[in-house]
Amino acid sequence: MTAAALTVANATVGYVAGGRKRAILSDLRANLGAGELACLVGLNGSGKSTLLRSLARFQPLLGGTVEVCGQSLARLTPRQLARQVAVVLTERTAPGQMRAYDVVALGRYPYTGIAGRLSPADRAVIDEALAATAAETLAQRPLGELSDGERQRVMIARALAQQPEVLLLDEPAAFLDVRARMELAALLTTLTRERGLAVLMSTHDLEQTMRHADTVWLIDELRTFTTGAPEDLGRAGLIEKALGGGLDFDPDTGTFRAPGSPHRAVALDGDGPLLAWTRRAVIRAGCRIDQDAPIRVSWVAGAERRGPRWTVRAAGASVDVQDLGELVRQVRPDRFA
C-alpha cells in the first residue's frame, strides 16, 4: 500500500467570525498517497478553496486532525511546513520586473535562512525545478511578460524548489488555454509518477479529472464529502448526483448532457484511427453506441486524394457522407424515425 503523504481525519474546515465558528465542511476523512494525483471537485461555493487553504494552514482547522507524512500539521514550524507542503494558488500575482529565476529561487527560502543566500546546492535545485517544468528558457525573462501558461509553469517550479512531499494547487488551469491545460496535465502526471510527489488540485475540468486522477475528492450540493477512484464514483452515480444538477453524466466523454437527451442506438462497423473520431461524433449527435443497433455506421479511409467516406444504413436505406459534420446530421435522433 502507498504510504500516506497527507491524512485527513474527522476534520472540520470553515471560518471564525466574531468569535464564532462557521463550519463549511465537516467530518472529512481522506488519504493522499505519495505518487498520487487527487482532484478536488465540487460546484462553486462548495468549500474547495476553504479546504485547500486549511490543508495549507492558511487558516486553522475547526476540528479534527491533518497529518503530513505522519506529522501533525498543527505542530509543524513554519519552516518545517514549507519543506513539507507547497501551494500554488489561483490568484494572479503582481510580480513587477522580477525574473522567473528569482521567483523560483523564493522556493529555497525554507532552506537558506534569513540571509537568503543561495548556495551551489540551492542553485542546483532551482535549475532542476526549472527543467522539470520545461521553464529553463523562461528563467531570465520578467514574470510580468510571460503568458498565463508560462507563468503557471514558473509558479509550479517555485513550489518544486521547496522540495515538498505534498503539492496543493487551487484551480491551476483557470486561466490557461487548451494547449497549456494539456501541458499542465502532463506535468502533474510526471511529477506524481516519476517523482513520487503527492498532488491535490481543485478543478472544474471533469474530463481531465476522469482521465488523469488517481483519486477524486468529491463535494456534493449538500457538502457531503466522498473520495474514491473516478470510475468508482462515476459507476455509483455520485459524480452525476454531485455536479449534474439533473444533467446526465456520460462516462465515455467525462461530460454532462441535457436530461432527456435522445439516446438512439448506433452500431459502429470499423476500426483504425477513424474509430475514435467517429465514436465521438456519434455521441455528440445524441446517440449511444450499441453494436446490436439497427442503425449502422461504417467507413473507409479513402485514397490519397480522396478523404474518408462514411456510410449510414438504417431501415433498408443507406447514405454516404464525406465528413463527420454531415454524419452527425444523418444519425441524430430526428433522422430515421
N, C-alpha and C positions, 0 to 999 in steps of 0.2 A: 504494500500500500504506500502511496506517495506521502511523504512527510508533510504535515500541515505547516504552511508558512504563515497563514492567518486563520485564527479560530475565533468565531463569534459565538458567545454562549449566553442565552437568555437576555440579550441586550435590548435596551430601550434607547431610542435616539429622538431628539427634539430640541426644544429651546427652554431657556429660563427667562421669564419676563416678569418684572415687578415682584421678584422673589417667588414666583410660582412656576412650576414645571409644566410645559406643554408637550406631551408626547406626540410624535408623528408616526413612529413605527415602534412596535413592542414585540417582545418575545421572539427576538431574532436569533436564529441558530444557523450557522454556516461554517464550512471549512473551505479553504483555498489552498491547494497543494502546490509545492514547488514545481515549476514547469507547467502550470495550468493557466489557461485563459478563461476567465469568467466574465460574462456580460451581465450587467445590471440593467434590467429592462422594466419599464413602467410608464404610465401616462405622465404628462406634465403635471407637476404638483403632487406626485405620489410619494415623494420623500427620497428620491435617488441621491440628489446632491447633499441633502442633510445626512444621509447615511455615509457617503464618502467623506464628508467633512469630519464626521465623528470618528471614522476609522483613521483619518489623518491626524486626529487630536486637535483640529482647529476649533472644535467645540467639545465640551465634555459629554460623556455618556450620562444618560439619566438613570441608568440601571444596567445590571449585568456586567459582563467582562469581555474584553477583547485581548487576545494574546498574539504576539508576533514572534514566530519561531520559539514558542514556549515561554516567552517573557510577557509579563503584564504590560499592556500598552500604557496604562496609567502610571506605571513606576519607572518607565524609561526616562532618562535625562534627555533634554533637547538634542544633545549631540548623539546620544545613542539612537534616538528616534530617527534622526536624519540619516543615520547609517543603515537603518533597517527599512524605512519606508520613504519612497519618493512620490511626489504628487505633480501631476500636470493638470491644470485647471482649464476651464473653457474661456475665462475672461481674456480678452486681448490685452497685451502688455503695451506700455508706452516706453520703449527702450531707448529713445533718443538715438545717439550715434554709437552705442555700444556694438562692438564687433560680435559676431556669432561666437567666435572663440572665447571671448571674455564672458559671455553669458553661460556657455558650457562650463567654463572654469569656476563659476559660482557653485557648481555642484561639489567642488572639493572643499568647501568651507568646513564641513564637519571634521575634516582631517588636517587642515592647515593651521588651525589655531587662530588666535586673534590677529596675528600679524598678516595672515593671508598670503604668505609667500609660498609660491609653488615650487616644489622640489622636482627633480627629474622624474621621480616615480609618479608624482601628480600629473605632470605633463604627458606621461605615457598613458595614464588612464583617460585623460581628456582626448588624446588622439584616438584611442581605442573606441571611445564613445562616439566621436565624430564618424569614425569608419563604420561602426555598427549601424548607424542611421543614414549612411551614404551622404553625409553632410560635410565631408572634407573640403569640397570646393567652395563651400559657403563660409568657411572659417574666418576669412579676412573681410567679409562684407558686413556693412552695418545691418543690424537686425531689422531696422525700420525699412530697408529696401527689399526685404525678402517677401516672396509670395506667402499666402497662408499655409500652403503645404510645406514650403521650405522652412518657415518659422516653426511649424509644429515639429518637424524633424529635429530642429535645433533644441527645442524645449525638452523633447524626449532624450536627446543626447545629454542635456544638463542633468536630467533625472538619473540617467545611467552613470554619470560621473560620480554620483553619490555611492555607487556600488551597493544598491539596496537589495533586500530579499523580496520586497513587495513593491509593485508599481501600481499606483492608483491614477486613473485618468477619468476626468469628467467630460463626457461627450467630446472626445478628441477629434472627431470628424465633422464637427458642427459647421465649420467654415470652409471645408475642403471640397474641391471639385471631384468628379468621378475618378479620375486617374490618381489623384492624391489619396483618395479613400482606399483604393486598391493597394497602393504602395504602403499605406499605414497598416492595413490588414496583414500584408505580407511581413512587414517589420515586426509586428506584435507576435505573429506566429513564430518567427525566427527567434525572438527573444525568449519565448517560453520553451520551444522545442530544443534549441541548441544551447541556451544559456541557463536554463532551469529557473528563470525568473517567474515569480507568481504575479499575474497581471489581473487586475479587476478594473473594468471600464464600464461607465454608463453609456448607453447608446439608444438611439431610436431606429437604427438600421437593423431591422429584423432579419432581412435576407442574409446580411453578413454574420449576424448572430447565429443563425441556423447553420451557416456554412463553416464557421471557424471556432465557435465557443466550445470548450470542454464542458462547461457548466453554465447554466443560466440562473441568475438570482432574480426572481420574478416578483413584482409587486402588483397586486390587482387593485381594482377600484375601491375595495374595502380596506386597502392597505394590509392585506394578508400577504405574508412573505413566504415564498416557496423556492427551493433550489432543486436542481436536477439536470440531467443531460437534456439538451434541447429536444431530442427526439422523444424522450420520455414525457416531457411536459407537453409537447405537441400531441402525442398519442392520447394523453389523458384529457385533452381538451382544455388544459389550463391556460395556454397561450391565447387561445380564442376567447376564453372567458375573461381574461385579464385585460386584453388590449383591443378586442374586436368591437365592443360596443354594439353587438348584434350582427357584425360582419362575419363572413365565413372565412376561415383560415385555409389556405392552400399549402399543404406541406411540400409539394413539388417545387414551388417557387419561393416559399417563405414570405408570401404576401397575403393580403386580405382582399376579398372581393365582396361586392354588394350582396346582401342576403336575398335569397330567392333567385340568384342568377341562374339562368338555364344551364343544366348540366347534360347537354346532349352528348351521347357516347360516340366516339370516333375511334376507329382502329387505324394503326399506322403500319403499313407494309413496306419496310425498307430498313436500311442501316447506313453506316458510314457517317461522314461529317454532317450531312444534312439532317440526320435524325434529330439532334438536339434542337436545331432551329425550327424544324417542322413541329416538333412537340410543343415548343414554346408558343408558336403561332396559333396552334390549335387550342391550347389552354387559354390564350388571350382572347380567342373568339368566343369564350364562354362554354367550352366543351371539356369533357373529361376523357381520358384515354381508357379504352376498353377493347381488347383485341378480339372480342366476340361481337363487336358492334356491327350493325348492317351498313353503316356509312364507313367507307374505307378510303384511305389516302395512300397513294404510292407515288414514287418519284424515280426519276433517272437523272444522273448528274449532267448529261449533255456533253456535246463535243466542245472542242476548244473555243470555237466562235459562237457557239450556241449555249446559253445558260441552261440551268436545270429546268426540268418540267415536272409539274405535279399533276396527278390525275385523281379526281374525286369521283367515287362511284357510290350511288345510292338509288334505291327504288327503280332499278333497271336502267338508270341513266348514268352517263359519265360526262365529266367536264375536264378539259385540260387547261391549266393556268401556268403562267410563266414566272410568277413571283409570289412571295409569301403574303404580301398585302392582299392580292386577289384571292389567295387560298383562304384567308381569314373571312373574306366576304362570302365565299362559297360555302363554308362549313358552319357559319354562325347559325344559331338555333332557328332563325326565321326562314332558313332555306330547307328544302326537302321536307317540309312539314307534312 
